[in-house]
Amino acid sequence: MNSKTKLSSFLRLMRADKPIGSALLLWPTLMSFYLLTDGNPNYFLMSLFIIGTILMRSAGCVINDFFDRDFDGNVERTKERPIAAGEISPNEALLLFFFLVLCSACLLLFMNLLTFLMALLGLGLATFYPISKRFFPIPQVFLGLAFSWGIIMVSSAQLGEINILSLALFLSCFFWIIAYDTAYALCDKKDDLDLGIHSSAITFGKNVTAFFFLLHFLSITILILIAYLKNFHISFYFFASISSALVIYQCFLIKDQDSTNCLKAFKNNNLVGLSFLCGSILGVTL
């Protein structure tokens, strides 16, 4: 394999060809910067978090594929992933993972001790998630914790503390992530059942659409409650309505558990997150 092909394999391992994962992480992270500071974020810190989010999302994909390497080859959607396809060795994947983590750690040099400690906890959660799929009925819980952790880190870096508002935002994001990854897990439900891998899509069973809606409902309700208590501008509620309509659309997409439509529902959450980011910025600045 020549160097150009190898580089392409490393980039695919990092999901550089699928930026939606980074976007889904960035929307709540950026939103928390605005909401926690009443619209006056530290833009230098924000830029560091944007870089760190992209790096750690890439690291998360690498370590996920490392742990799933014995399963991915048996799943239609993942059999062409670089490790499963033999393009990247497990040792090479581990080296890439540690390199990405090291690059992310360098960003912490510009932040306080509390943020560094929170980053260590976040790394542990991100590493544990792929392992949890082997024994925990709803591994999306750990994904939700890991992917929401950026909000905790924003609070510690920007405010020097973790306050009630940041915890409320964390909880809202936590429910949202479990919801959209349930739609994603529905794409692989049959293969996961055959391989004995756990997921919320399997655990929720025939009630998966109801749980999917409930999780979104909890997420949106928390954000609306925050907006009400902090007297956000009415424009926030316009964007909240858009996000709510998108969620209803997603429920129709996943109700028959068709893989193609479930993937559409997952990707549609990019618009949900973007809508809430726009609403949050306007809500605290107008």
SULQUI-V589546 format. One record per residue. N is the residue number from 1. PHI is phi as a letter, one per 30 degrees, with the letter a starting at -180 (* if undefined). OMEGA is omega in whole degrees, 0 to 359 (NA if undefined). NEAR is the number of other C-alpha atoms within 10 Angstrom. Layout:
n;phi;omega;near
N;PHI;OMEGA;NEAR
N;PHI;OMEGA;NEAR
This chain:
n;phi;omega;near
1;*;181;7
2;d;186;6
3;d;180;8
4;d;179;8
5;d;179;11
6;d;179;14
7;d;178;12
8;d;179;15
9;d;178;19
10;d;180;19
11;d;177;16
12;d;176;18
13;d;178;25
14;d;183;27
15;i;177;20
16;d;179;17
17;d;181;10
18;b;187;11
19;d;182;13
20;e;179;16
21;d;178;16
22;d;180;19
23;d;181;20
24;d;175;21
25;d;185;24
26;d;185;25
27;e;180;21
28;d;178;23
29;d;179;28
30;d;179;22
31;e;181;21
32;d;177;28
33;e;182;27
34;d;184;21
35;d;182;24
36;d;182;20
37;c;183;14
38;h;175;16
39;i;180;18
40;b;183;13
41;d;171;16
42;d;187;13
43;d;175;10
44;d;176;9
45;d;180;16
46;d;179;18
47;d;177;12
48;d;180;15
49;d;177;23
50;d;178;17
51;d;181;14
52;d;179;22
53;d;180;20
54;d;180;21
55;d;183;20
56;d;173;25
57;d;178;23
58;d;179;25
59;d;179;26
60;d;178;25
61;d;181;20
62;d;183;29
63;d;176;25
64;d;180;18
65;d;177;22
66;d;181;23
67;d;183;17
68;c;188;18
69;e;180;21
70;d;179;11
71;c;189;17
72;e;181;22
73;d;181;17
74;c;180;16
75;c;185;16
76;e;185;11
77;d;188;12
78;c;187;18
79;d;180;15
80;c;177;16
81;d;191;19
82;e;181;25
83;d;180;26
84;d;181;22
85;d;178;15
86;i;180;13
87;d;180;18
88;b;179;17
89;d;177;15
90;e;179;19
91;d;177;11
92;d;178;13
93;d;179;21
94;d;178;15
95;d;178;13
96;d;178;19
97;e;181;21
98;d;177;14
99;d;180;14
100;d;178;21
101;d;179;18
102;d;177;13
103;d;178;14
104;d;181;21
105;d;179;16
106;d;179;11
107;d;181;15
108;d;178;18
109;d;181;11
110;c;185;14
111;b;185;17
112;d;184;13
113;d;181;14
114;e;179;15
115;d;177;23
116;d;180;19
117;d;178;13
118;d;179;18
119;d;178;19
120;d;178;11
121;d;179;13
122;d;177;21
123;d;178;16
124;d;179;12
125;d;181;19
126;d;180;24
127;d;184;20
128;d;184;18
129;e;182;23
130;d;178;21
131;d;184;16
132;d;181;19
133;d;182;21
134;d;187;15
135;b;185;12
136;c;185;17
137;e;180;17
138;b;181;19
139;d;177;22
140;e;175;27
141;d;181;20
142;d;175;22
143;d;179;22
144;d;177;24
145;d;183;21
146;d;184;22
147;d;177;27
148;d;188;25
149;d;177;23
150;e;179;24
151;d;177;27
152;d;180;23
153;d;176;26
154;d;180;24
155;d;181;23
156;d;182;22
157;d;184;25
158;d;185;21
159;c;184;13
160;i;180;15
161;a;175;15
162;c;186;18
163;c;183;13
164;d;181;9
165;d;180;14
166;d;178;21
167;d;178;15
168;d;177;17
169;d;177;23
170;e;182;25
171;d;178;20
172;d;179;22
173;d;179;29
174;e;179;25
175;d;181;24
176;d;182;26
177;d;177;25
178;d;180;25
179;d;185;29
180;d;177;26
181;d;172;23
182;d;176;27
183;d;179;30
184;d;181;22
185;d;178;22
186;d;179;25
187;d;184;22
188;c;188;20
189;e;182;21
190;d;180;13
191;d;180;17
192;d;177;20
193;d;180;12
194;d;184;10
195;c;181;14
196;i;179;12
197;c;182;19
198;d;173;21
199;a;177;26
200;d;179;26
201;d;179;28
202;d;184;21
203;d;180;13
204;d;175;16
205;h;183;10
206;d;180;12
207;c;187;12
208;d;180;22
209;d;179;23
210;d;178;12
211;d;178;18
212;e;179;26
213;d;181;17
214;d;180;15
215;d;177;20
216;d;180;23
217;e;179;17
218;d;180;17
219;d;182;22
220;d;180;22
221;d;179;14
222;d;180;18
223;d;178;21
224;d;177;16
225;d;176;12
226;d;181;16
227;d;180;20
228;d;183;14
229;d;182;9
230;c;175;13
231;h;177;11
232;d;174;22
233;d;185;18
234;e;180;14
235;e;178;16
236;e;184;24
237;d;175;19
238;d;180;14
239;d;176;21
240;d;178;22
241;d;177;15
242;d;180;15
243;d;180;23
244;d;178;17
245;d;178;12
246;d;178;17
247;d;178;23
248;d;176;12
249;e;179;13
250;d;179;25
251;d;177;18
252;d;180;14
253;d;187;21
254;c;189;25
255;d;178;16
256;c;177;11
257;h;173;19
258;d;187;13
259;e;181;19
260;d;180;12
261;d;177;20
262;d;177;26
263;d;176;21
264;d;179;16
265;d;178;24
266;e;183;22
267;d;180;18
268;d;178;18
269;d;174;24
270;d;178;18
271;d;177;16
272;d;180;21
273;d;179;21
274;d;179;20
275;d;179;21
276;d;177;25
277;d;179;24
278;d;180;16
279;d;181;25
280;d;179;29
281;d;179;23
282;d;182;18
283;d;182;24
284;c;183;21
285;c;180;13
286;d;NA;11
